[in-house]
Amino acid sequence: MLKPVMSIRLDMIGIVVKDIPTSLKFYRSLGIDSPEPEGGPYHQVMLDSGVRLSWNAESMMKELEKDWDSPVGQRVGMAFLCGTPAEVDALHAKLTGEGYEGKMDPWDAFWGQRYARVSDPDGNVVDIFCPLTA
């Protein structure tokens, strides 16, 4: 007798933020297309991949979980693929020029990618990369 197959798939990635509009500005610079938020403690968009990306205000988290406290340290990473190594450099320069903290300047990683790291407004480190060869 065969066991039923579970149909599990990643559906949503949630980011806990201090201020949704401020965070959205950063992620729009990374190509996330999003309408203006409606002003509540939650905002989401559907990515081209079919996965939802949501912004969850710290105030909402505190309502949902009585003892919730803002975590310390990086727990989940996001990486954004660029079209060319030069695009990695340009995007890093654009983001740091807009005042976002650069965590690692662009470099040619030993695993064959042009790689850089930048912090979003809430301190989450976001990677931007591109394969060095086509």
Long-range contacts (C-beta under 8 A, 24 or more apart in sequence): 10-51, 11-51, 11-52, 12-44, 12-51, 12-52, 12-53, 12-54, 13-51, 13-52, 13-53, 13-54, 13-76, 13-78, 14-53, 14-54, 14-55, 14-56, 15-53, 15-54, 15-55, 15-56, 15-120, 15-122, 15-124, 16-56, 16-57, 16-58, 16-61, 16-70, 16-122, 17-55, 17-56, 17-57, 17-58, 17-121, 17-122, 18-57, 18-58, 18-121, 18-122, 19-57, 19-121, 20-55, 20-57, 22-121, 23-55, 23-120, 23-121, 23-122, 24-55, 25-121, 26-95, 26-100, 26-120, 26-121, 27-53, 27-120, 29-91, 29-94, 29-95, 29-98, 30-80, 30-91, 30-126, 30-128, 31-80, 74-124, 74-125, 76-124, 77-125, 77-126, 77-127, 78-124, 78-126, 78-127, 79-126, 79-127, 79-128, 79-129, 80-126, 80-127, 80-128, 80-129, 81-129, 81-130, 82-114, 82-128, 82-129, 82-130, 83-130, 84-130, 85-114, 85-130, 85-132, 87-130, 88-114, 88-115, 88-116, 88-128, 88-129, 88-130, 89-114, 89-116, 91-116, 91-128, 92-116, 92-118, 92-128, 108-132
